[in-house]
Amino acid sequence: MTKKILMLAGDYVEDYEAMVPFQALLSVGFEVDACAPDRKSGDTVPTAVHDFVGDQTYRETPGHQFAINIDFDKVNPEDYDGLYVCGGRAPEYIRLNKRIIEITQHFFETNKPVAAICHGIQILTTARVLEGRTLTAYVAVGPDIELAGGTWKNIPADQAIVDGNLVTSPAWPGHPAILKEFYKLLGVEISGL
């Protein structure tokens, strides 16, 4: 039976942090439904590319259009085996959507695997699911984690941290690490490629 993953996105989701995991999860046989508040299947959301070029924070430039493939109003979190929370600017405002918070809380209440990257952790802080957890995020989100009762670890951007059903990474250079651990949480082993 194919495992189903729900992906949370929105306008100005980070381009790599939506496109790469979406395609990587599909490539190993998962069914992936990408949703965004107020969007229907066939809609797109604009993305932003966050690049690290020596400034005090990332530089943001326009990215691609990311395709939404399920109506937000039709999402039933019980239908999914795992949740992938993308980063970028989208999390700062989609976390204000009550349904996004309810969906996120469902995955923690049922102990289903959750992967969250970069600013995607802002959704987790708002959902109040980080009490007692150890995780990572983009450095600017570290204080939010601490205020939400979690322990923030400042790790290299190409690494990930696992705590129970949750795997997190600070930014898109961590895709290999976060995806590898997310596969494990989902009970999938990839070998012999």
C-alpha positions, -999 to 999 in steps of 0.1 A, spaced: 0 0 0 14 34 -10 20 58 19 4 92 16 22 124 27 5 158 32 27 188 24 19 223 38 27 252 15 15 287 8 25 318 -11 62 324 -11 71 290 2 108 285 -3 113 271 -38 137 243 -29 119 235 3 87 227 -16 100 214 -50 128 191 -38 110 172 -11 78 170 -32 98 154 -61 120 133 -39 90 118 -20 73 110 -53 105 94 -67 105 67 -40 68 59 -45 50 80 -20 17 98 -29 21 134 -20 -7 160 -17 5 196 -16 -20 220 -1 -23 256 8 -50 276 25 -77 289 1 -62 270 -28 -77 242 -49 -61 214 -69 -47 229 -101 -39 263 -85 -3 273 -80 16 293 -53 45 316 -60 78 305 -45 109 324 -33 145 313 -35 164 319 -3 201 321 -10 230 326 15 254 350 -1 272 365 29 246 390 42 233 389 77 204 369 65 193 351 33 186 369 1 152 364 -14 145 362 -52 115 350 -72 112 313 -77 89 290 -97 52 284 -94 45 254 -72 15 233 -81 -12 225 -55 -27 191 -61 -55 189 -35 -83 212 -25 -74 226 9 -110 222 21 -109 185 13 -78 177 34 -85 150 60 -54 145 80 -65 110 90 -59 100 54 -22 106 56 8 87 70 31 117 74 33 155 73 59 176 55 61 213 65 79 235 40 97 267 49 101 301 34 78 330 41 46 310 39 47 296 74 46 330 91 11 336 77 -4 302 71 1 295 108 -27 320 113 -51 296 96 -70 276 123 -72 246 100 -35 245 94 -30 243 132 -56 216 136 -40 195 108 -6 199 124 -18 190 158 -34 158 144 0 144 134 14 150 168 -16 137 187 -15 105 166 23 102 167 26 102 129 59 112 113 64 149 107 93 166 89 97 204 91 124 226 76 136 261 81 108 285 89 82 257 87 88 252 124 68 285 129 37 264 123 48 239 150 54 267 175 19 281 169 4 246 171 20 243 206 34 208 198 71 215 208 70 213 246 99 191 257 112 185 222 147 191 208 148 204 173 164 228 149 153 255 125 166 285 107 185 305 133 159 333 134 133 308 145 153 295 175 138 320 200 103 309 189 111 273 197 124 282 231 93 303 238 71 273 227 88 250 253 112 233 230 150 231 229 166 247 198 199 234 185 220 254 162 234 228 138 250 230 103 224 236 76 231 203 60 221 183 91 189 172 107 176 163 142 152 136 151 131 137 183 104 110 184 81 114 154 97 147 144 126 154 121 138 190 115 166 207 95 177 244 95 175 250 57 174 235 22 210 222 23 197 197 48 174 179 23 195 147 21 196 145 59 159 154 66 145 132 39 167 102 49 153 105 85 118 111 73 119 79 53 130 60 84 102 75 104 78 63 77 92 28 79 108 29 45 143 17 39 161 26 6 191 4 -3 209 -11 -33 204 19 -56 
